[in-house]
Amino acid sequence: MNIDIRKSIKANFKDNSIEEINNSIESAINDKDEITLPGLGVFFEILWNNSDNNMHQNIINSIKKGL
């Protein structure tokens, strides 16, 4: 069985409101549940792919600062 996790996560959140997406992200981070990491990774991929080079640098700087 081959599951496309990206498609699945996008489909699961496609009709969610901004508030619902925010709550899902906050919950995933606060619960520290590793099962949510792939979903956060898909969200990160969406963010990255929809950002310009300046935003990429801001994201990288934020990650580096957090490490």
PDB file of N, CA, C and O in Angstrom:
ATOM      1  N   MET A   1       0.834  -1.185   0.000  1.00  0.00           N
ATOM      2  CA  MET A   1       0.000   0.000   0.000  1.00  0.00           C
ATOM      3  C   MET A   1       0.878   1.247   0.000  1.00  0.00           C
ATOM      4  O   MET A   1       1.728   1.410   0.875  1.00  0.00           O
ATOM      5  N   ASN A   2       0.675   2.115  -0.968  1.00  0.00           N
ATOM      6  CA  ASN A   2       1.475   3.318  -1.117  1.00  0.00           C
ATOM      7  C   ASN A   2       0.615   4.537  -0.775  1.00  0.00           C
ATOM      8  O   ASN A   2      -0.363   4.830  -1.463  1.00  0.00           O
ATOM      9  N   ILE A   3       0.988   5.239   0.289  1.00  0.00           N
ATOM     10  CA  ILE A   3       0.225   6.400   0.739  1.00  0.00           C
ATOM     11  C   ILE A   3       1.011   7.662   0.400  1.00  0.00           C
ATOM     12  O   ILE A   3       2.189   7.777   0.739  1.00  0.00           O
ATOM     13  N   ASP A   4       0.363   8.594  -0.260  1.00  0.00           N
ATOM     14  CA  ASP A   4       0.973   9.887  -0.543  1.00  0.00           C
ATOM     15  C   ASP A   4       0.612  10.816   0.609  1.00  0.00           C
ATOM     16  O   ASP A   4      -0.464  11.414   0.629  1.00  0.00           O
ATOM     17  N   ILE A   5       1.526  10.926   1.564  1.00  0.00           N
ATOM     18  CA  ILE A   5       1.243  11.678   2.788  1.00  0.00           C
ATOM     19  C   ILE A   5       0.999  13.157   2.489  1.00  0.00           C
ATOM     20  O   ILE A   5       0.178  13.799   3.144  1.00  0.00           O
ATOM     21  N   ARG A   6       1.707  13.690   1.509  1.00  0.00           N
ATOM     22  CA  ARG A   6       1.497  15.098   1.154  1.00  0.00           C
ATOM     23  C   ARG A   6       0.055  15.325   0.691  1.00  0.00           C
ATOM     24  O   ARG A   6      -0.623  16.241   1.156  1.00  0.00           O
ATOM     25  N   LYS A   7      -0.393  14.482  -0.226  1.00  0.00           N
ATOM     26  CA  LYS A   7      -1.765  14.610  -0.740  1.00  0.00           C
ATOM     27  C   LYS A   7      -2.788  14.441   0.374  1.00  0.00           C
ATOM     28  O   LYS A   7      -3.770  15.179   0.450  1.00  0.00           O
ATOM     29  N   SER A   8      -2.548  13.477   1.220  1.00  0.00           N
ATOM     30  CA  SER A   8      -3.472  13.193   2.311  1.00  0.00           C
ATOM     31  C   SER A   8      -3.587  14.377   3.266  1.00  0.00           C
ATOM     32  O   SER A   8      -4.695  14.774   3.628  1.00  0.00           O
ATOM     33  N   ILE A   9      -2.473  14.935   3.670  1.00  0.00           N
ATOM     34  CA  ILE A   9      -2.482  16.063   4.610  1.00  0.00           C
ATOM     35  C   ILE A   9      -3.123  17.287   3.957  1.00  0.00           C
ATOM     36  O   ILE A   9      -3.931  17.975   4.580  1.00  0.00           O
ATOM     37  N   LYS A  10      -2.760  17.557   2.703  1.00  0.00           N
ATOM     38  CA  LYS A  10      -3.373  18.692   2.006  1.00  0.00           C
ATOM     39  C   LYS A  10      -4.880  18.516   1.897  1.00  0.00           C
ATOM     40  O   LYS A  10      -5.631  19.470   2.101  1.00  0.00           O
ATOM     41  N   ALA A  11      -5.326  17.318   1.581  1.00  0.00           N
ATOM     42  CA  ALA A  11      -6.760  17.054   1.465  1.00  0.00           C
ATOM     43  C   ALA A  11      -7.459  17.218   2.813  1.00  0.00           C
ATOM     44  O   ALA A  11      -8.573  17.738   2.876  1.00  0.00           O
ATOM     45  N   ASN A  12      -6.806  16.775   3.897  1.00  0.00           N
ATOM     46  CA  ASN A  12      -7.398  16.869   5.226  1.00  0.00           C
ATOM     47  C   ASN A  12      -7.584  18.314   5.685  1.00  0.00           C
ATOM     48  O   ASN A  12      -8.499  18.601   6.457  1.00  0.00           O
ATOM     49  N   PHE A  13      -6.732  19.224   5.223  1.00  0.00           N
ATOM     50  CA  PHE A  13      -6.784  20.614   5.677  1.00  0.00           C
ATOM     51  C   PHE A  13      -7.341  21.572   4.638  1.00  0.00           C
ATOM     52  O   PHE A  13      -7.505  22.760   4.915  1.00  0.00           O
ATOM     53  N   LYS A  14      -7.632  21.075   3.456  1.00  0.00           N
ATOM     54  CA  LYS A  14      -8.040  21.906   2.323  1.00  0.00           C
ATOM     55  C   LYS A  14      -9.189  22.861   2.659  1.00  0.00           C
ATOM     56  O   LYS A  14      -9.145  24.031   2.277  1.00  0.00           O
ATOM     57  N   ASP A  15     -10.188  22.394   3.348  1.00  0.00           N
ATOM     58  CA  ASP A  15     -11.367  23.214   3.635  1.00  0.00           C
ATOM     59  C   ASP A  15     -11.366  23.831   5.029  1.00  0.00           C
ATOM     60  O   ASP A  15     -12.364  24.416   5.450  1.00  0.00           O
ATOM     61  N   ASN A  16     -10.249  23.705   5.746  1.00  0.00           N
ATOM     62  CA  ASN A  16     -10.164  24.276   7.091  1.00  0.00           C
ATOM     63  C   ASN A  16      -9.999  25.794   7.030  1.00  0.00           C
ATOM     64  O   ASN A  16      -9.440  26.336   6.077  1.00  0.00           O
ATOM     65  N   SER A  17     -10.486  26.451   8.048  1.00  0.00           N
ATOM     66  CA  SER A  17     -10.300  27.899   8.162  1.00  0.00           C
ATOM     67  C   SER A  17      -8.879  28.192   8.638  1.00  0.00           C
ATOM     68  O   SER A  17      -8.153  27.295   9.067  1.00  0.00           O
ATOM     69  N   ILE A  18      -8.504  29.451   8.553  1.00  0.00           N
ATOM     70  CA  ILE A  18      -7.189  29.871   9.052  1.00  0.00           C
ATOM     71  C   ILE A  18      -7.066  29.545  10.536  1.00  0.00           C
ATOM     72  O   ILE A  18      -6.023  29.076  10.990  1.00  0.00           O
ATOM     73  N   GLU A  19      -8.120  29.792  11.278  1.00  0.00           N
ATOM     74  CA  GLU A  19      -8.113  29.510  12.715  1.00  0.00           C
ATOM     75  C   GLU A  19      -7.918  28.017  12.990  1.00  0.00           C
ATOM     76  O   GLU A  19      -7.166  27.640  13.889  1.00  0.00           O
ATOM     77  N   GLU A  20      -8.588  27.181  12.222  1.00  0.00           N
ATOM     78  CA  GLU A  20      -8.451  25.738  12.411  1.00  0.00           C
ATOM     79  C   GLU A  20      -7.031  25.264  12.088  1.00  0.00           C
ATOM     80  O   GLU A  20      -6.483  24.414  12.789  1.00  0.00           O
ATOM     81  N   ILE A  21      -6.449  25.810  11.040  1.00  0.00           N
ATOM     82  CA  ILE A  21      -5.071  25.449  10.690  1.00  0.00           C
ATOM     83  C   ILE A  21      -4.128  25.913  11.791  1.00  0.00           C
ATOM     84  O   ILE A  21      -3.235  25.172  12.201  1.00  0.00           O
ATOM     85  N   ASN A  22      -4.324  27.139  12.269  1.00  0.00           N
ATOM     86  CA  ASN A  22      -3.505  27.659  13.364  1.00  0.00           C
ATOM     87  C   ASN A  22      -3.623  26.775  14.600  1.00  0.00           C
ATOM     88  O   ASN A  22      -2.616  26.430  15.218  1.00  0.00           O
ATOM     89  N   ASN A  23      -4.838  26.411  14.957  1.00  0.00           N
ATOM     90  CA  ASN A  23      -5.049  25.559  16.133  1.00  0.00           C
ATOM     91  C   ASN A  23      -4.381  24.202  15.968  1.00  0.00           C
ATOM     92  O   ASN A  23      -3.832  23.659  16.926  1.00  0.00           O
ATOM     93  N   SER A  24      -4.423  23.658  14.776  1.00  0.00           N
ATOM     94  CA  SER A  24      -3.778  22.362  14.517  1.00  0.00           C
ATOM     95  C   SER A  24      -2.268  22.463  14.681  1.00  0.00           C
ATOM     96  O   SER A  24      -1.641  21.581  15.267  1.00  0.00           O
ATOM     97  N   ILE A  25      -1.686  23.542  14.160  1.00  0.00           N
ATOM     98  CA  ILE A  25      -0.233  23.738  14.291  1.00  0.00           C
ATOM     99  C   ILE A  25       0.142  23.923  15.750  1.00  0.00           C
ATOM    100  O   ILE A  25       1.077  23.289  16.239  1.00  0.00           O
ATOM    101  N   GLU A  26      -0.587  24.792  16.452  1.00  0.00           N
ATOM    102  CA  GLU A  26      -0.303  25.047  17.872  1.00  0.00           C
ATOM    103  C   GLU A  26      -0.426  23.758  18.688  1.00  0.00           C
ATOM    104  O   GLU A  26       0.414  23.471  19.541  1.00  0.00           O
ATOM    105  N   SER A  27      -1.458  23.003  18.423  1.00  0.00           N
ATOM    106  CA  SER A  27      -1.687  21.752  19.146  1.00  0.00           C
ATOM    107  C   SER A  27      -0.563  20.751  18.875  1.00  0.00           C
ATOM    108  O   SER A  27      -0.066  20.103  19.796  1.00  0.00           O
ATOM    109  N   ALA A  28      -0.171  20.632  17.623  1.00  0.00           N
ATOM    110  CA  ALA A  28       0.900  19.696  17.264  1.00  0.00           C
ATOM    111  C   ALA A  28       2.201  20.054  17.972  1.00  0.00           C
ATOM    112  O   ALA A  28       2.928  19.173  18.431  1.00  0.00           O
ATOM    113  N   ILE A  29       2.489  21.344  18.059  1.00  0.00           N
ATOM    114  CA  ILE A  29       3.726  21.784  18.712  1.00  0.00           C
ATOM    115  C   ILE A  29       3.621  21.615  20.229  1.00  0.00           C
ATOM    116  O   ILE A  29       4.544  21.103  20.862  1.00  0.00           O
ATOM    117  N   ASN A  30       2.516  22.039  20.802  1.00  0.00           N
ATOM    118  CA  ASN A  30       2.354  21.993  22.258  1.00  0.00           C
ATOM    119  C   ASN A  30       2.263  20.570  22.797  1.00  0.00           C
ATOM    120  O   ASN A  30       2.747  20.290  23.894  1.00  0.00           O
ATOM    121  N   ASP A  31       1.647  19.671  22.035  1.00  0.00           N
ATOM    122  CA  ASP A  31       1.496  18.283  22.488  1.00  0.00           C
ATOM    123  C   ASP A  31       2.787  17.484  22.381  1.00  0.00           C
ATOM    124  O   ASP A  31       2.925  16.425  22.994  1.00  0.00           O
ATOM    125  N   LYS A  32       3.734  17.999  21.596  1.00  0.00           N
ATOM    126  CA  LYS A  32       5.014  17.319  21.389  1.00  0.00           C
ATOM    127  C   LYS A  32       4.815  15.866  20.931  1.00  0.00           C
ATOM    128  O   LYS A  32       5.581  14.971  21.287  1.00  0.00           O
ATOM    129  N   ASP A  33       3.772  15.668  20.140  1.00  0.00           N
ATOM    130  CA  ASP A  33       3.438  14.348  19.623  1.00  0.00           C
ATOM    131  C   ASP A  33       4.172  14.138  18.304  1.00  0.00           C
ATOM    132  O   ASP A  33       3.888  14.815  17.315  1.00  0.00           O
ATOM    133  N   GLU A  34       5.108  13.207  18.291  1.00  0.00           N
ATOM    134  CA  GLU A  34       5.938  13.010  17.103  1.00  0.00           C
ATOM    135  C   GLU A  34       5.164  12.514  15.897  1.00  0.00           C
ATOM    136  O   GLU A  34       5.656  12.592  14.771  1.00  0.00           O
ATOM    137  N   ILE A  35       3.974  12.009  16.114  1.00  0.00           N
ATOM    138  CA  ILE A  35       3.169  11.538  14.984  1.00  0.00           C
ATOM    139  C   ILE A  35       2.733  12.707  14.101  1.00  0.00           C
ATOM    140  O   ILE A  35       2.397  12.504  12.935  1.00  0.00           O
ATOM    141  N   THR A  36       2.733  13.933  14.643  1.00  0.00           N
ATOM    142  CA  THR A  36       2.322  15.099  13.871  1.00  0.00           C
ATOM    143  C   THR A  36       3.469  15.707  13.068  1.00  0.00           C
ATOM    144  O   THR A  36       3.233  16.600  12.255  1.00  0.00           O
ATOM    145  N   LEU A  37       4.694  15.251  13.273  1.00  0.00           N
ATOM    146  CA  LEU A  37       5.841  15.832  12.577  1.00  0.00           C
ATOM    147  C   LEU A  37       5.729  15.768  11.052  1.00  0.00           C
ATOM    148  O   LEU A  37       6.084  16.743  10.389  1.00  0.00           O
ATOM    149  N   PRO A  38       5.256  14.674  10.473  1.00  0.00           N
ATOM    150  CA  PRO A  38       5.120  14.677   9.006  1.00  0.00           C
ATOM    151  C   PRO A  38       4.162  15.762   8.504  1.00  0.00           C
ATOM    152  O   PRO A  38       4.405  16.377   7.467  1.00  0.00           O
ATOM    153  N   GLY A  39       3.084  15.990   9.237  1.00  0.00           N
ATOM    154  CA  GLY A  39       2.144  17.034   8.842  1.00  0.00           C
ATOM    155  C   GLY A  39       2.774  18.414   8.912  1.00  0.00           C
ATOM    156  O   GLY A  39       2.577  19.240   8.021  1.00  0.00           O
ATOM    157  N   LEU A  40       3.534  18.661   9.972  1.00  0.00           N
ATOM    158  CA  LEU A  40       4.223  19.938  10.089  1.00  0.00           C
ATOM    159  C   LEU A  40       5.257  20.086   8.980  1.00  0.00           C
ATOM    160  O   LEU A  40       5.492  21.185   8.476  1.00  0.00           O
ATOM    161  N   GLY A  41       5.869  18.974   8.609  1.00  0.00           N
ATOM    162  CA  GLY A  41       6.822  18.990   7.493  1.00  0.00           C
ATOM    163  C   GLY A  41       6.154  19.363   6.184  1.00  0.00           C
ATOM    164  O   GLY A  41       6.730  20.099   5.382  1.00  0.00           O
ATOM    165  N   VAL A  42       4.951  18.868   5.957  1.00  0.00           N
ATOM    166  CA  VAL A  42       4.200  19.217   4.748  1.00  0.00           C
ATOM    167  C   VAL A  42       3.843  20.704   4.789  1.00  0.00           C
ATOM    168  O   VAL A  42       3.940  21.394   3.774  1.00  0.00           O
ATOM    169  N   PHE A  43       3.431  21.198   5.958  1.00  0.00           N
ATOM    170  CA  PHE A  43       3.134  22.626   6.086  1.00  0.00           C
ATOM    171  C   PHE A  43       4.387  23.456   5.803  1.00  0.00           C
ATOM    172  O   PHE A  43       4.314  24.487   5.136  1.00  0.00           O
ATOM    173  N   PHE A  44       5.534  23.005   6.311  1.00  0.00           N
ATOM    174  CA  PHE A  44       6.790  23.717   6.066  1.00  0.00           C
ATOM    175  C   PHE A  44       7.103  23.727   4.573  1.00  0.00           C
ATOM    176  O   PHE A  44       7.512  24.749   4.022  1.00  0.00           O
ATOM    177  N   GLU A  45       6.910  22.589   3.930  1.00  0.00           N
ATOM    178  CA  GLU A  45       7.160  22.508   2.489  1.00  0.00           C
ATOM    179  C   GLU A  45       6.270  23.495   1.719  1.00  0.00           C
ATOM    180  O   GLU A  45       6.734  24.144   0.781  1.00  0.00           O
ATOM    181  N   ILE A  46       5.009  23.608   2.110  1.00  0.00           N
ATOM    182  CA  ILE A  46       4.091  24.558   1.479  1.00  0.00           C
ATOM    183  C   ILE A  46       4.584  25.985   1.702  1.00  0.00           C
ATOM    184  O   ILE A  46       4.617  26.792   0.773  1.00  0.00           O
ATOM    185  N   LEU A  47       4.968  26.288   2.941  1.00  0.00           N
ATOM    186  CA  LEU A  47       5.498  27.610   3.267  1.00  0.00           C
ATOM    187  C   LEU A  47       6.721  27.922   2.417  1.00  0.00           C
ATOM    188  O   LEU A  47       6.803  28.993   1.815  1.00  0.00           O
ATOM    189  N   TRP A  48       7.654  27.008   2.367  1.00  0.00           N
ATOM    190  CA  TRP A  48       8.899  27.197   1.628  1.00  0.00           C
ATOM    191  C   TRP A  48       8.618  27.414   0.140  1.00  0.00           C
ATOM    192  O   TRP A  48       9.167  28.329  -0.475  1.00  0.00           O
ATOM    193  N   ASN A  49       7.766  26.573  -0.428  1.00  0.00           N
ATOM    194  CA  ASN A  49       7.486  26.649  -1.861  1.00  0.00           C
ATOM    195  C   ASN A  49       6.709  27.902  -2.246  1.00  0.00           C
ATOM    196  O   ASN A  49       6.705  28.291  -3.414  1.00  0.00           O
ATOM    197  N   ASN A  50       6.055  28.534  -1.282  1.00  0.00           N
ATOM    198  CA  ASN A  50       5.286  29.744  -1.559  1.00  0.00           C
ATOM    199  C   ASN A  50       5.960  31.002  -1.039  1.00  0.00           C
ATOM    200  O   ASN A  50       5.316  32.037  -0.869  1.00  0.00           O
ATOM    201  N   SER A  51       7.260  30.907  -0.786  1.00  0.00           N
ATOM    202  CA  SER A  51       8.024  32.038  -0.274  1.00  0.00           C
ATOM    203  C   SER A  51       9.087  32.443  -1.285  1.00  0.00           C
ATOM    204  O   SER A  51       9.557  31.633  -2.084  1.00  0.00           O
ATOM    205  N   ASP A  52       9.451  33.716  -1.226  1.00  0.00           N
ATOM    206  CA  ASP A  52      10.527  34.192  -2.090  1.00  0.00           C
ATOM    207  C   ASP A  52      11.871  34.028  -1.374  1.00  0.00           C
ATOM    208  O   ASP A  52      11.925  33.548  -0.242  1.00  0.00           O
ATOM    209  N   ASN A  53      12.947  34.429  -2.043  1.00  0.00           N
ATOM    210  CA  ASN A  53      14.292  34.249  -1.476  1.00  0.00           C
ATOM    211  C   ASN A  53      14.482  35.002  -0.167  1.00  0.00           C
ATOM    212  O   ASN A  53      15.170  34.516   0.731  1.00  0.00           O
ATOM    213  N   ASN A  54      13.878  36.185  -0.048  1.00  0.00           N
ATOM    214  CA  ASN A  54      13.996  36.942   1.204  1.00  0.00           C
ATOM    215  C   ASN A  54      13.337  36.191   2.355  1.00  0.00           C
ATOM    216  O   ASN A  54      13.883  36.128   3.457  1.00  0.00           O
ATOM    217  N   MET A  55      12.170  35.624   2.097  1.00  0.00           N
ATOM    218  CA  MET A  55      11.470  34.857   3.125  1.00  0.00           C
ATOM    219  C   MET A  55      12.255  33.590   3.455  1.00  0.00           C
ATOM    220  O   MET A  55      12.318  33.182   4.615  1.00  0.00           O
ATOM    221  N   HIS A  56      12.850  32.970   2.444  1.00  0.00           N
ATOM    222  CA  HIS A  56      13.685  31.788   2.697  1.00  0.00           C
ATOM    223  C   HIS A  56      14.781  32.137   3.695  1.00  0.00           C
ATOM    224  O   HIS A  56      15.039  31.388   4.637  1.00  0.00           O
ATOM    225  N   GLN A  57      15.422  33.284   3.478  1.00  0.00           N
ATOM    226  CA  GLN A  57      16.497  33.694   4.382  1.00  0.00           C
ATOM    227  C   GLN A  57      15.962  33.933   5.787  1.00  0.00           C
ATOM    228  O   GLN A  57      16.616  33.570   6.765  1.00  0.00           O
ATOM    229  N   ASN A  58      14.774  34.542   5.904  1.00  0.00           N
ATOM    230  CA  ASN A  58      14.161  34.757   7.217  1.00  0.00           C
ATOM    231  C   ASN A  58      13.848  33.436   7.904  1.00  0.00           C
ATOM    232  O   ASN A  58      14.066  33.288   9.107  1.00  0.00           O
ATOM    233  N   ILE A  59      13.342  32.487   7.148  1.00  0.00           N
ATOM    234  CA  ILE A  59      13.025  31.166   7.704  1.00  0.00           C
ATOM    235  C   ILE A  59      14.303  30.493   8.195  1.00  0.00           C
ATOM    236  O   ILE A  59      14.352  29.977   9.311  1.00  0.00           O
ATOM    237  N   ILE A  60      15.329  30.502   7.359  1.00  0.00           N
ATOM    238  CA  ILE A  60      16.605  29.875   7.729  1.00  0.00           C
ATOM    239  C   ILE A  60      17.189  30.549   8.962  1.00  0.00           C
ATOM    240  O   ILE A  60      17.681  29.874   9.867  1.00  0.00           O
ATOM    241  N   ASN A  61      17.138  31.874   9.001  1.00  0.00           N
ATOM    242  CA  ASN A  61      17.657  32.602  10.166  1.00  0.00           C
ATOM    243  C   ASN A  61      16.883  32.241  11.423  1.00  0.00           C
ATOM    244  O   ASN A  61      17.476  32.072  12.489  1.00  0.00           O
ATOM    245  N   SER A  62      15.570  32.120  11.313  1.00  0.00           N
ATOM    246  CA  SER A  62      14.748  31.743  12.467  1.00  0.00           C
ATOM    247  C   SER A  62      15.090  30.338  12.943  1.00  0.00           C
ATOM    248  O   SER A  62      15.192  30.095  14.145  1.00  0.00           O
ATOM    249  N   ILE A  63      15.265  29.418  12.011  1.00  0.00           N
ATOM    250  CA  ILE A  63      15.639  28.047  12.372  1.00  0.00           C
ATOM    251  C   ILE A  63      16.991  28.036  13.058  1.00  0.00           C
ATOM    252  O   ILE A  63      17.156  27.409  14.104  1.00  0.00           O
ATOM    253  N   LYS A  64      17.956  28.726  12.474  1.00  0.00           N
ATOM    254  CA  LYS A  64      19.311  28.770  13.053  1.00  0.00           C
ATOM    255  C   LYS A  64      19.269  29.364  14.455  1.00  0.00           C
ATOM    256  O   LYS A  64      19.913  28.852  15.370  1.00  0.00           O
ATOM    257  N   LYS A  65      18.510  30.445  14.624  1.00  0.00           N
ATOM    258  CA  LYS A  65      18.382  31.081  15.934  1.00  0.00           C
ATOM    259  C   LYS A  65      17.776  30.121  16.956  1.00  0.00           C
ATOM    260  O   LYS A  65      18.194  30.096  18.114  1.00  0.00           O
ATOM    261  N   GLY A  66      16.802  29.338  16.530  1.00  0.00           N
ATOM    262  CA  GLY A  66      16.145  28.386  17.430  1.00  0.00           C
ATOM    263  C   GLY A  66      17.007  27.196  17.792  1.00  0.00           C
ATOM    264  O   GLY A  66      16.779  26.551  18.816  1.00  0.00           O
ATOM    265  N   LEU A  67      17.983  26.901  16.973  1.00  0.00           N
ATOM    266  CA  LEU A  67      18.865  25.766  17.270  1.00  0.00           C
ATOM    267  C   LEU A  67      19.889  26.150  18.309  1.00  0.00           C
ATOM    268  O   LEU A  67      20.721  25.326  18.689  1.00  0.00           O
TER     269      LEU A  67
END
